[in-house]
Amino acid sequence: MTTVRFFAAAQEAVGHDSLTTDAVTLGDLRTALLADHPALTGILQRCAVLVDGTRVDDDFTLAGARTIDVLPPFAGG
């Protein structure tokens, strides 16, 4: 299982700071998150997603991943 951590608006939309997943690809994870947490609609597509600290795209395979971070855009400086 891989831990998915949520920050800022994504955390508010999910209602938790983390959950676990057995999704095979990042695309599969996005689909499952939107189905389970409709409040992520409009937020998730703007988020950066890091897998074990590296930004990845939807085709990325999550096998062996330990941590996925879902980071909405941050304002300010």
Secondary structure, DSSP 8 states (H G I E B T S, - for coil): -EEEEE-HHHHHHHTSSEEEE--SBHHHHHHHHHHH-GGGTTTGGG-EEEETTEE--TT-B-TT--EEEEE------
